Amino acid sequence: MISVVIPYFNEALCIEPLLRRIHQTFQKIGIEDYEVVIVDNGSFPEQHQTLRRLCTGAKERIIVLSRNFGYQGALWAGL
């Protein structure tokens, strides 16, 4: 299985196109066994709700951190 870890902090405008590209790329190269782990790094509540609304597929996982730990902390949490 391939895991893609994405640190996320108030980036609702970017996450939908990014997820679409990731899924299209894996489909294009024929990889079906993958997951996208998005680590919400203390986003504002409305940004978090947008993330929840967009990540409804079986391939997406969301980890929610209690506050912002920096992108390094988010990457470690995702790994």
Secondary structure, DSSP 8 states (H G I E B T S, - for coil): -EEEEEEESS-HHHHHHHHHHHHHHHHHHT--SEEEEEEE-S--HHHHHHHHHH--STTEEEEE-SS--HHHHHHHHH-
